[in-house]
Amino acid sequence: MAIKQKQHTLREHVLDSIGSFLHKEGFTPDDVTQDGILEVINLISDYHEEGNSLYPEVILTNDLDFFKTIPNKELVINESDLTIDGFKKAIKLCAPLALDNWVIFIEVKNNKIKYGVVSAEMTETSLSIYNQTVGDLKIEYEKITIAYIRNIGQKTVELTGLKNNLIVSLTLDDVKNNSNSDILSIIAKITENCIIKHKNIINTFLTKVILNALRIGHGNLIGVVNDTPEDIEKLMSENDGIYLPEPIDFQNLIIETETEKNNETSVNLKSYSSILKAMLNHDGITIFTNTGKLIGYHLLIKEHKKDGQVNNGGARSKAFLSMQNCNYFTACFYKSQDGNMKFWKL
């Protein structure tokens, strides 16, 4: 008697999960859209254009009218009949444009697909479009459905709707800790002693910049020290690194941008943000004070290991353990090359 073979494919499992997500979010059942989203996930999970890695984010909706509630700039690229190939073309044509806070949008409506790019960040301190659509400031629409799709790690994509969240891993490895909670925790320590009146906007801005930097990097370390001459001098005297003669004071830069609201302060903040992203993705530890000042980067810490401790990880993992043991830092953050994140504080 022949043995009946039972097949299980990753594609079928992911399709079922997408279908369940769309149903819970209230999208009209549609096999083309379900398969189209799978193609979007597959493409943005590891997207390259002419050898360069790109990290486009995608908003899927059944009605672009919801953008009227958000100040934004839209650029429509194309509209066609609803096909799976239409989803592929949307990513191929729009991914190279989805840079510097521009996000791909895809509208599925009346058996048509319309796509292009949108930016809702009118100033450097504006909330991210993610935050304004499915994040803290989301609005529950009566008949409008929204799904935000973004790469959050190696071959790992997150779908976030107004009601549900789905993480799709396109590997057979264990899903790593890609939660933003560790990032929010380290930013809270960076701004711990910032002026209370401005702390929310400083947190929001640094969250946006650091998330963007971590997403395009290959592993990161962040350390936070008390903003006292004694603590900073101890760190600098005992560890090699690049220490800035004049710290970059993000608290002051953000307050100036918010209060003066002119082109000069906005450009100034944007320029220093680019520097921060580059430093975060340099080898070694990027160092902040707990008052929002960036004081150094490329710090290569000496080994600090307590009796009985064993760490079989790589150089970055060993450095993270040393950061916890060295008595220089009040908090530290680690992101591995494969996207796993950890946070530690005193």
RODO-2510 file (C-alpha; in nm, 4 decimals, decimal comma):
residues 346
     n   res          X          Y          Z
     1     m     0,0000     0,0000     0,0000
     2     a     0,1426     0,3331    -0,1047
     3     i     0,2164     0,5821     0,1705
     4     k     0,0171     0,9008     0,1294
     5     q     0,2460     1,1997     0,1392
     6     k     0,1458     1,5074     0,3323
     7     q     0,3041     1,8311     0,2234
     8     h     0,3482     2,1443     0,4291
     9     t     0,4843     2,4592     0,2665
    10     l     0,5892     2,7871     0,4219
    11     r     0,3961     2,9685     0,1473
    12     e     0,0659     2,8016     0,2423
    13     h     0,1165     2,8776     0,6104
    14     v     0,1967     3,2437     0,5446
    15     l    -0,1015     3,2770     0,3073
    16     d    -0,3344     3,1395     0,5741
    17     s    -0,1917     3,3828     0,8299
    18     i    -0,2346     3,6766     0,5911
    19     g    -0,5925     3,5721     0,5195
    20     s    -0,6715     3,5569     0,8906
    21     f    -0,5089     3,8994     0,9466
    22     l    -0,7085     4,0596     0,6622
    23     h    -1,0328     3,9072     0,7900
    24     k    -0,9771     4,0402     1,1416
    25     e    -0,8965     4,3842     1,0017
    26     g    -1,2168     4,3904     0,7975
    27     f    -1,0653     4,3806     0,4486
    28     t    -1,3022     4,2450     0,1806
    29     p    -1,2074     3,8781     0,1141
    30     d    -0,9980     3,8714    -0,2031
    31     d    -0,7551     3,6005    -0,3162
    32     v    -0,5624     3,8421    -0,5389
    33     t    -0,4982     4,0844    -0,2539
    34     q    -0,3996     3,7999    -0,0229
    35     d    -0,1471     3,6662    -0,2762
    36     g    -0,0365     4,0209    -0,3577
    37     i     0,0486     4,0926     0,0053
    38     l     0,2507     3,7718     0,0167
    39     e     0,4513     3,8995    -0,2814
    40     v     0,5026     4,2343    -0,1060
    41     i     0,6258     4,0569     0,2088
    42     n     0,8591     3,8366     0,0078
    43     l     1,0044     4,1348    -0,1797
    44     i     1,0610     4,3749     0,1106
    45     s     1,1951     4,1036     0,3432
    46     d     1,5286     4,1298     0,1615
    47     y     1,5096     4,3997    -0,1049
    48     h     1,8065     4,5018    -0,3175
    49     e     1,8335     4,7511    -0,6017
    50     e     2,1576     4,7543    -0,8014
    51     g     2,3390     4,5853    -0,5145
    52     n     2,2090     4,8249    -0,2469
    53     s     1,9793     4,7146     0,0353
    54     l     1,6532     4,9086     0,0539
    55     y     1,3966     4,9056     0,3342
    56     p     1,0682     5,0325     0,1862
    57     e     0,7625     5,0491     0,4095
    58     v     0,4146     4,9943     0,2652
    59     i     0,0669     5,1172     0,3585
    60     l    -0,2165     4,9025     0,2195
    61     t    -0,5669     5,0477     0,2348
    62     n    -0,9088     5,0186     0,0763
    63     d    -0,9512     5,3956     0,0567
    64     l    -0,6881     5,6696     0,0274
    65     d    -0,9354     5,9235     0,1643
    66     f    -0,8048     5,8568     0,5156
    67     f    -0,4936     6,0555     0,4187
    68     k    -0,7131     6,3674     0,4371
    69     t    -0,6874     6,3413     0,8159
    70     i    -0,3061     6,3593     0,8008
    71     p    -0,1051     6,6510     0,6528
    72     n     0,0923     6,4867     0,3741
    73     k     0,2441     6,4933     0,0270
    74     e     0,1336     6,2237    -0,2191
    75     l     0,2799     6,1151    -0,5511
    76     v     0,0669     5,8698    -0,7513
    77     i     0,2770     5,6463    -0,9780
    78     n     0,0205     5,4244    -1,1504
    79     e    -0,3300     5,2744    -1,1461
    80     s    -0,4348     4,9483    -1,3117
    81     d    -0,6617     4,6453    -1,2847
    82     l    -0,6177     4,4434    -0,9661
    83     t    -0,3624     4,1674    -1,0306
    84     i    -0,0864     3,9983    -0,8342
    85     d     0,1591     4,1448    -1,0844
    86     g     0,0283     4,4906    -0,9897
    87     f     0,1550     4,4426    -0,6327
    88     k     0,4953     4,3380    -0,7635
    89     k     0,5146     4,6422    -0,9918
    90     a     0,4154     4,8709    -0,7040
    91     i     0,7209     4,7589    -0,5054
    92     k     0,9576     4,7521    -0,8035
    93     l     0,8632     5,1017    -0,9200
    94     c     0,8232     5,2663    -0,5794
    95     a     1,0907     5,1055    -0,3600
    96     p     1,3741     5,3249    -0,4981
    97     l     1,1560     5,6307    -0,4210
    98     a     1,0653     5,5278    -0,0659
    99     l     1,3557     5,7071     0,1006
   100     d     1,3836     5,9899     0,3544
   101     n     1,0444     5,9310     0,5205
   102     w     0,8573     5,8506     0,1959
   103     v     0,6389     5,5386     0,2241
   104     i     0,4788     5,3295    -0,0497
   105     f     0,0977     5,3300    -0,0556
   106     i    -0,1203     5,0711    -0,2266
   107     e    -0,4948     5,1254    -0,2567
   108     v    -0,7143     4,8265    -0,3489
   109     k    -1,0599     4,9502    -0,4459
   110     n    -1,3259     4,8453    -0,6967
   111     n    -1,0999     4,5785    -0,8503
   112     k    -0,8345     4,8422    -0,9177
   113     i    -0,4913     4,8931    -0,7660
   114     k    -0,3449     5,2421    -0,7280
   115     y     0,0037     5,2965    -0,5897
   116     g     0,2658     5,5612    -0,5277
   117     v     0,4543     5,7208    -0,2378
   118     v     0,3449     5,9430     0,0483
   119     s     0,5217     6,1472     0,3153
   120     a     0,3476     6,2789     0,6245
   121     e     0,6566     6,4171     0,7943
   122     m     0,6397     6,7849     0,7111
   123     t     0,9180     6,8830     0,9535
   124     e     1,2084     6,7015     1,1186
   125     t     1,0146     6,6707     1,4441
   126     s     0,6916     6,5448     1,2839
   127     l     0,5592     6,2120     1,4019
   128     s     0,6311     5,9189     1,1715
   129     i     0,3604     5,8123     0,9281
   130     y     0,3562     5,4750     1,1066
   131     n     0,2699     5,6491     1,4327
   132     q    -0,0045     5,8514     1,2645
   133     t    -0,1680     5,5579     1,0841
   134     v    -0,1449     5,2453     1,3020
   135     g     0,0616     5,3700     1,5978
   136     d    -0,0218     5,5776     1,9035
   137     l    -0,2212     5,8378     1,7077
   138     k    -0,4226     5,5968     1,4934
   139     i    -0,7877     5,6719     1,4233
   140     e    -1,0487     5,3946     1,4170
   141     y    -1,2262     5,4470     1,0850
   142     e    -1,5754     5,3062     1,0284
   143     k    -1,5266     5,1691     0,6759
   144     i    -1,1574     5,2248     0,6034
   145     t    -0,9042     4,9474     0,6563
   146     i    -0,5278     4,9965     0,6875
   147     a    -0,2328     4,7574     0,7045
   148     y     0,1225     4,8827     0,7549
   149     i     0,3917     4,6466     0,6226
   150     r     0,7602     4,6864     0,7111
   151     n     1,0818     4,4896     0,7430
   152     i     1,1830     4,4554     1,1099
   153     g     1,4773     4,2161     1,0823
   154     q     1,6539     3,9579     0,8736
   155     k     1,3855     3,8078     0,6424
   156     t     1,1226     3,9174     0,8965
   157     v     0,8265     4,1398     0,8110
   158     e     0,5618     4,2925     1,0364
   159     l     0,2009     4,3637     0,9376
   160     t     0,0242     4,6064     1,1685
   161     g    -0,3410     4,6975     1,1343
   162     l    -0,5834     4,9024     1,3376
   163     k    -0,6768     4,5948     1,5434
   164     n    -0,4115     4,3252     1,4919
   165     n    -0,0424     4,2566     1,4434
   166     l     0,1251     3,9751     1,2483
   167     i     0,4969     3,8948     1,2252
   168     v     0,6037     3,6811     0,9292
   169     s     0,9441     3,5111     0,9354
   170     l     1,0567     3,3751     0,5998
   171     t     1,3241     3,1508     0,7504
   172     l     1,3118     2,8362     0,9625
   173     d     1,5098     3,0064     1,2386
   174     d     1,3489     3,1040     1,5669
   175     v     1,1873     3,4466     1,5493
   176     k     1,4171     3,6919     1,7254
   177     n     1,3125     3,9571     1,9719
   178     n     1,2239     4,2407     1,7332
   179     s     1,0035     4,4239     1,9803
   180     n     1,0469     4,7993     1,9923
   181     s     1,0166     4,7919     2,3705
   182     d     1,3938     4,7636     2,4166
   183     i     1,4503     5,0594     2,1842
   184     l     1,1937     5,2665     2,3725
   185     s     1,3632     5,1695     2,6996
   186     i     1,7094     5,2868     2,5912
   187     i     1,5650     5,6129     2,4555
   188     a     1,3864     5,6706     2,7866
   189     k     1,7260     5,6440     2,9584
   190     i     1,8876     5,8801     2,7040
   191     t     1,6243     6,1448     2,7848
   192     e     1,5892     6,0617     3,1547
   193     n     1,7150     6,4017     3,2736
   194     c     1,5886     6,6103     2,9824
   195     i     1,3521     6,8997     3,0492
   196     i     1,0159     6,7417     3,1376
   197     k     0,8173     6,9900     2,9255
   198     h     0,9996     6,8802     2,6085
   199     k     1,0681     6,5143     2,6896
   200     n     0,7860     6,3704     2,4761
   201     i     0,8938     6,5420     2,1551
   202     i     1,2597     6,4531     2,2203
   203     n     1,1637     6,0885     2,2783
   204     t     0,9516     6,0837     1,9632
   205     f     1,2249     6,2317     1,7486
   206     l     1,5036     6,0071     1,8788
   207     t     1,2795     5,7012     1,8437
   208     k     1,2212     5,7810     1,4771
   209     v     1,5895     5,8428     1,4000
   210     i     1,7298     5,5492     1,5978
   211     l     1,4714     5,3032     1,4621
   212     n     1,5645     5,4076     1,1103
   213     a     1,9355     5,3685     1,1827
   214     l     1,8949     5,0256     1,3423
   215     r     1,6814     4,9016     1,0556
   216     i     1,9517     4,9641     0,7959
   217     g     2,2453     4,8562     1,0169
   218     h     2,4165     4,5249     1,0735
   219     g     2,4296     4,5342     1,4524
   220     n     2,4538     4,8128     1,7085
   221     l     2,5590     4,9014     2,0618
   222     i     2,4401     5,2046     2,2594
   223     g     2,5611     5,3098     2,6037
   224     v     2,4169     5,5777     2,8338
   225     v     2,6206     5,7575     3,1021
   226     n     2,5247     6,0096     3,3668
   227     d     2,5846     6,3654     3,2498
   228     t     2,8429     6,4455     3,5150
   229     p     3,2076     6,5440     3,4557
   230     e     3,3243     6,2615     3,6840
   231     d     3,1331     5,9840     3,5048
   232     i     3,2230     6,1058     3,1572
   233     e     3,5913     6,1529     3,2462
   234     k     3,6110     5,8023     3,3944
   235     l     3,4664     5,6512     3,0758
   236     m     3,6926     5,8490     2,8446
   237     s     4,0128     5,7921     3,0423
   238     e     3,9733     5,4143     3,0572
   239     n     3,8378     5,3305     2,7091
   240     d     3,9485     5,3994     2,3534
   241     g     3,6939     5,5656     2,1326
   242     i     3,6101     5,8776     1,9319
   243     y     3,4991     6,1449     2,1777
   244     l     3,3497     6,4664     2,0423
   245     p     3,5181     6,7896     2,1607
   246     e     3,1703     6,9448     2,1554
   247     p     2,8828     6,7011     2,2226
   248     i     2,5828     6,7053     1,9879
   249     d     2,3048     6,8277     2,2158
   250     f     1,9870     6,6825     2,0658
   251     q     1,7747     6,8283     2,3433
   252     n     1,8711     7,1836     2,2453
   253     l     1,8550     7,1102     1,8716
   254     i     1,5006     6,9739     1,8991
   255     i     1,3794     7,2549     2,1261
   256     e     1,5222     7,5149     1,8848
   257     t     1,3528     7,3474     1,5889
   258     e     1,0191     7,3353     1,7688
   259     t     1,0275     7,6905     1,9044
   260     e     1,1856     7,8805     1,6155
   261     k     1,0252     7,6757     1,3342
   262     n     1,2511     7,8024     1,0577
   263     n     1,4430     7,6379     0,7778
   264     e     1,7828     7,6871     0,9417
   265     t     1,6999     7,4965     1,2620
   266     s     1,5245     7,2210     1,0662
   267     v     1,8204     7,1711     0,8321
   268     n     2,0575     7,1809     1,1288
   269     l     1,8652     6,9057     1,3095
   270     k     1,8424     6,6948     0,9929
   271     s     2,2180     6,7205     0,9384
   272     y     2,3022     6,6059     1,2900
   273     s     2,0458     6,3263     1,2603
   274     s     2,2354     6,1919     0,9589
   275     i     2,5557     6,2012     1,1619
   276     l     2,3855     6,0097     1,4443
   277     k     2,2673     5,7367     1,2049
   278     a     2,6192     5,6975     1,0656
   279     m     2,7733     5,6769     1,4148
   280     l     2,5176     5,4189     1,5288
   281     n     2,6160     5,1955     1,2394
   282     h     2,9904     5,2318     1,2959
   283     d     3,1810     4,9584     1,4783
   284     g     3,1836     4,9952     1,8552
   285     i     2,9571     5,1675     2,1063
   286     t     2,7719     5,4949     2,0484
   287     i     2,7599     5,6946     2,3726
   288     f     2,4862     5,9267     2,4997
   289     t     2,4426     6,1108     2,8256
   290     n     2,1107     6,0908     3,0093
   291     t     2,0395     6,4489     2,8987
   292     g     2,0187     6,3691     2,5273
   293     k     2,3780     6,4555     2,4355
   294     l     2,5756     6,2442     2,1898
   295     i     2,9321     6,2461     2,3246
   296     g     3,1137     5,9761     2,1278
   297     y     3,1153     5,6665     1,9117
   298     h     3,3396     5,3765     1,8027
   299     l     3,4150     5,3006     2,1682
   300     l     3,5900     4,9636     2,1905
   301     i     3,5396     4,8453     2,5450
   302     k     3,7877     4,6250     2,7319
   303     e     3,6651     4,2884     2,8544
   304     h     3,4868     4,2948     3,1896
   305     k     3,3720     3,9506     3,3002
   306     k     3,2527     3,8340     3,6399
   307     d     3,3512     3,4975     3,7840
   308     g     3,1561     3,2124     3,6308
   309     q     3,0192     3,4089     3,3381
   310     v     3,0323     3,2394     2,9987
   311     n     2,9584     3,4166     2,6701
   312     n     2,9987     3,2166     2,3522
   313     g     2,8602     3,4900     2,1294
   314     g     3,0402     3,7165     1,8876
   315     a     3,2356     4,0359     1,9523
   316     r     2,9261     4,2531     1,9857
   317     s     2,7618     4,0135     2,2316
   318     k     3,0790     4,0030     2,4436
   319     a     3,0990     4,3823     2,4383
   320     f     2,7381     4,4044     2,5606
   321     l     2,8232     4,1813     2,8574
   322     s     3,1277     4,3970     2,9365
   323     m     2,9092     4,7088     2,9248
   324     q     2,6912     4,5614     3,1977
   325     n     2,9894     4,4737     3,4175
   326     c     3,2108     4,7798     3,3759
   327     n     3,0325     5,0357     3,6005
   328     y     3,0506     5,3101     3,3344
   329     f     2,6972     5,2889     3,1986
   330     t     2,3550     5,3356     3,3539
   331     a     2,1934     5,1548     3,0603
   332     c     2,2941     4,9824     2,7403
   333     f     2,1329     4,8425     2,4263
   334     y     2,2374     4,5655     2,1885
   335     k     2,1135     4,4649     1,8427
   336     s     2,2712     4,1678     1,6710
   337     q     2,3249     4,1332     1,2974
   338     d     2,0229     3,9041     1,2710
   339     g     1,7977     4,1547     1,4479
   340     n     1,7859     4,0239     1,8060
   341     m     1,7686     4,3059     2,0614
   342     k     1,8501     4,3350     2,4331
   343     f     1,8290     4,6136     2,6917
   344     w     1,9976     4,6442     3,0300
   345     k     1,9899     4,9103     3,3003
   346     l     2,1183     4,9537     3,6506
***
